[in-house]
Amino acid sequence: MVTLGGVLLVLSSNWLSVYLAIELPTLSLFILAAQKRGSGHSAESGLKYFVLGALSSGLFLFG
């Protein structure tokens, strides 16, 4: 998914496709951050990374 996001970023022609190309690799990184099932630290870091990503995405969209 990370490679697909990079290719889409290069091929993007408008701001919406740039935004989607930037957000596509972060979805797979959210999963990687919370991958270890038994660890509470892993779930906490995945949730914090998701909240921070949502906040930065909102700032990017709304200026």
C-alpha positions in Angstrom: 0.0 0.0 0.0 2.9 2.3 0.7 4.2 1.9 -2.9 0.7 2.4 -4.3 0.4 5.7 -2.3 3.7 6.9 -3.7 2.7 6.1 -7.3 -0.6 7.9 -6.8 1.2 10.9 -5.4 3.3 11.2 -8.5 0.4 10.7 -10.8 -2.0 13.1 -9.0 -3.5 15.9 -10.9 -5.6 17.7 -8.3 -5.5 18.4 -4.5 -8.0 15.7 -3.7 -5.9 13.0 -5.2 -2.8 14.4 -3.5 -4.6 14.1 -0.1 -5.8 10.6 -0.8 -2.3 9.5 -1.9 -0.9 10.9 1.3 -3.5 9.2 3.5 -3.3 5.8 1.8 0.0 4.7 3.2 -0.9 5.9 6.7 -3.7 3.4 6.9 -1.2 0.5 6.7 1.0 2.2 9.2 -1.8 2.4 11.7 -2.1 -1.3 11.5 1.6 -1.8 11.9 1.7 0.4 15.0 -0.9 -1.7 16.8 0.1 -5.1 15.4 1.2 -6.9 18.6 -2.1 -8.2 20.0 -1.2 -9.1 23.6 0.6 -5.8 24.4 -1.3 -2.9 26.0 1.5 -0.6 24.8 0.9 -1.6 21.2 -2.8 -0.8 21.4 -2.1 2.5 23.1 0.4 3.5 20.5 -1.9 2.5 17.6 -4.7 4.6 19.1 -2.5 7.6 19.7 -1.1 7.4 16.2 -4.6 7.2 14.8 -5.8 10.2 16.8 -2.7 12.2 15.8 -3.2 11.2 12.2 -6.8 12.3 12.3 -5.9 15.6 13.9 -3.2 16.4 11.3 -5.5 15.3 8.5 -8.2 17.7 9.7 -5.6 20.5 9.9 -4.4 19.7 6.4 -8.0 19.7 5.0 -9.3 22.8 6.8 -6.2 24.8 6.8 
